[in-house]
Every structure is written in structure tokens, then in C-alpha cells.
Amino acid sequence: MGLNVIHTAFDADQVEWTIPDLSIISTRQAPPELRDELLGSASRLVRDAAERANAPAEYVLGGLLAVTGALLAQSRTARAWPGWSESPVLWFALVGDPSAGKTPALSEVLAAADAVEKIIGDDFDNEQARYVESLERSKAAKDAWKESVREATKLNSPTPTLPSDAIEPEAPVQPRIVVRDTTSEKLILLAKGAKTGILMVRDELRAWLGSFDRYTGGGGDRGLWNESYNGRPHTVDRVKQGGSIRVDRLTIGVLGGLQPEILTKLLLNDSDDGLCARFVMVFPDRVPPKRPTIGPGDERLTHAFRRLANLNVEIDDEGKSRPRAVEMTPESQELFQKWRVEHERDFAAGMLSSAFGKMPGLVLRLSLAFSYLDWALTEGEEPTSISGEVLARTLEFVDEFVKPMLRRAYGDSALPPAERNAAVVGRMILARRCNVINERECYRSGLPGIRDAETARKALMALVEHRWLKPRPTRAGTHPGRARADYLVNPLLWEGGDGPMG
């Protein structure tokens, strides 16, 4: 395409303009295609659930993988090679405007998870009854011990040792898979008694993020969630009751919705602990209203989730449970290492760089989830390793779907600061139809991210590079003194062409 050139008079000078590059403000990419080949055995299930919900299939997949990761979190880990293992915990943010179909898309997946939660908790009433009986016996034994201590004290005899049956038993905890709103302390209690990992589901992640430190009054909640993503031990001190609660392996997935504008604000204000970077972002286009042409769902998903929830764990030498490590085959290790080298060359700027830095670990988590989801849905033999076929599919999924979705969701946040600020100024120019813009007025106008003269200058120079602006020519005979740092706006933004120039 040739460049159109016009001349605009400015005093005695002639300023030459070429068509401006509008890509600097078009920072939201189109969503990538979700190919069936990337989903393996879950393809038909995801498509059908999406049609019944009249919602994007991408949202259904996010929920499916988040639940799968939680169900595996206490029983399996993914191991690339000795020294590098990853918990299968997954965090998904479903990005979209209100009524984009986020909640309907999760209905079948969460209903199946709730059904399995009920099944694995069927014996809880009996456990509770046994606990009450044991508690009363321990109280009786403790009362008898106290009496023996009193007698020993009268006789000046040695104090009897507290018998083991006088120690209060630990109360059972209702098995949970999905929780929707709770305090940190309650969540730790649930995690301590859980047979699987736990999935925290929130309609709006903004409310969840805003709840940090509401109860603790400190910075503990962000630390808790960062540790839960990695399956690390965690201890909470119980202020009211005394004592503490320790979980040897805290594994909590997160699933919820975010509006695009809220996500941008969260990313720009995120601390350096990488909390937001742990999320897989899913930001599809809306689907048009459509009446489903298929019947109701069956028990296939519930059965698959039940198989995942019933996986056995290993017992170490101290009698504690631990997850079984599922290792990559030599073929997978070679393929994974090759991908890591290529991934290092995949440029990511701004906040996106932190998310891309965590991508190799995400590949391990997703490859384990896909391996076991295939197994749970097909009734085959349990995977003993992460095969080359599954890893290759996972790598395609990450490169073709996860990365483009992140770039789309991050939008301006994925840009270097100068280009991000240039996009802010560019949108302001279009909204106000500016002919001239001044550097000092730019940073004094309260635009997001434009804090001082230096950031304003860099943003304006980026717009110069994209042919939006040119420094205003100095008028001959101008009185010497400090320049105003004015920039002329390209009139081709308003005259002819597409988009804002139309």
C-alpha cells in the first residue's frame, strides 16, 4: 500500500505528513482459535457444554482444566526431571464484559464437581458421630487422670502421665472440592481435611483480590495464595482459639471472572510478587444468542471427576501422604527443552514478561492435567508418564491459545511503558480531536501513567515514531527562551482513510 502525503502550512514552513500507524492504540488482539485437536478427549464435552450454555467454549475449558488441576493436586505432581516438579494447581481468569457468558459456561463443570464432592463426603456424618464418641471418651479419660493427679498431689507422689486416650481427637472436616467465599483460616481448615486440592470459585475476582488482608490486617493473604499455587506447607496462627493450623501441602486453584477494564487496573497496580502472572487468561469474543440443538448432559463428566478424586496417594516413611510424581519420558524431556529455548526468544514486554516467565512451569501443569483428563474420560490405563504426544499437544495449546490470549487480555499492560503511555495519549488525541499537544500540559492533565515530564516526553516521541505527531517547527525570529515543546497532530487522523481517520 502506498503512502499518502499532504502538506500543512504552519507559518512559512511546510510540514510533510504520512499516514499514521494506528496500531499503537489497537492493543487488543483478536482472540485465537480454539482448535478441537488441542483438547484431546475433552473436545466433544467442551463443545456440547458450551452449546447448552450458549456461552464461549473457551470459558468451559477454563473451568474444566481448573477443576481437573484441583482434583489432582494432592495425589499427583508433574516432574520434568529430578529437581523440577510442579503442582497441577491451575488459576484461570475468565475475562469478559458483564453477561459475556462466564457464569453459564461453568454450570455443567461445577455441577459435576459438586456432585463428586457430595459422593466423597457421604461418610462424613458417620465420621462426625465417631468423633463425638471419641471426644466423650477422651473427656472421661482426662477427668480420671485429673483425679489421679489430685490424689498424687495429696500423697506427694509423682504426677501421673497423661494417657494417650485422654488427648482430644481432631475433629473431622467436611470434604470440599469447590469453595466460593470463606476466610483464610476456614480455608486452611478445609485444606487440612481435604482429600483433593480445593478450587476457589468467584464470580468476580475483583472482590476476591479486594478481600486480601480483610481479616488478618497484614500481608499474609497474598503469601498464602502464592504458597497455595506451588503446593507448599502453610501455617496459620489461630488468634481467637489459640494454637495454629498447619497444612503440609496447601493446594488451592482459583477460577473466576474479570472485566477487561478491571484487569488492566489490577495489572498496572500489581505488586512484584507475580500474583496476577499466575493466571491463565481466557478472553474470547461473545457468542450470539442461540437456541441449543442438543439434549441435556449426561454423567460422563461426573464419572471422570470421580476417577480423578479417587486416585491413590503415596505414603512416605513417616506415614504421611505425598503425591506421586509423574515424569516426562525421555522423548518429552527433549521436546520440552527445545521448546524452552524457543520460548526464551518469544519477546514479552511490560507485565506480560512476568507471565511468560512462568510459562514453562505452566506447561508442566497443563500437560499433567491433559494426560489425566484424557485418562478419566476414556477409561484407559492410568498414565505412568507424560508422553511425547500429550506434551506436543500441550505445547501447541500454549503457543496457539494461551500466549495469544494473554497478549489479548493484557492489552496495554503488555507494552513497554513508553508505548503504553503513548496509547493513552493517542486515545486522548482522538477523543478531543487535538491539533496541537504540549508536553507540559500532557503530564499535568492527569492521564493514567503520565506522571512527569520524562514519561510525557517518551510517550510523545513514541507517537512521533508512529507518525502521529511532529515537533512544532520553530518560528523564524522567535524570542529566545525555553521552548514550549509543542507537537503538531497529524491531520490525516481526520481526513480520509479508515477508523478514526474516516
Summary of the structure (lengths in Angstrom):
residues: 502
radius of gyration: 29.4
end to end distance: 17.4
largest distance: 114.8
contacts: 1520
relative contact order: 0.16
helix: 49%
strand: 15%
